Amino acid sequence: QVRLAESGGRLVQIGGSLRLSCEASVRTFSNYAMAWFRQAPGKERDHVASISVTGADTYYAESVKGRFTISRDNTKNMVFLQMNSLKPEDTAVYYCAAGQGAFFPYEYEYWGQGTQVTVSS
């Protein structure tokens, strides 16, 4: 069993920055590829970013490329999403997810409860 808990979501002004954190309760965190997803009201859940088990490889959706950075600290069982130059369209509930495999697992088996990010105006 893997339990994930996101934190850091809040109201932020346009153009501002925010860092989301995800803590994982798991024996072997480095065995899991990690990802961030988001879902805005009335829209489908979108894949925002992914990171391989070592952190050497990353993926970003075109909508966030150049603005967001995903990272992980395997010594602390944590994954982060640094968000810069935030736009109103970034407003969503952000979810942390984990899946077995080095990168792009068949499915993300474990999900957090989500944290709300609201970009003003």
Sequence and secondary structure as in RCSB ss.txt:
>XXXX:A:sequence
QVRLAESGGRLVQIGGSLRLSCEASVRTFSNYAMAWFRQAPGKERDHVASISVTGADTYYAESVKGRFTISRDNT
KNMVFLQMNSLKPEDTAVYYCAAGQGAFFPYEYEYWGQGTQVTVSS
>XXXX:A:secstr
  EEEEE   EE TT  EEEEEEEE S GGGEEEEEEEE TTS  EEEEEE TTSS EEE TTTTTTEEEEEETT
TTEEEEEE S  GGG EEEEEEEEESSSS S   EE   EEEEE  
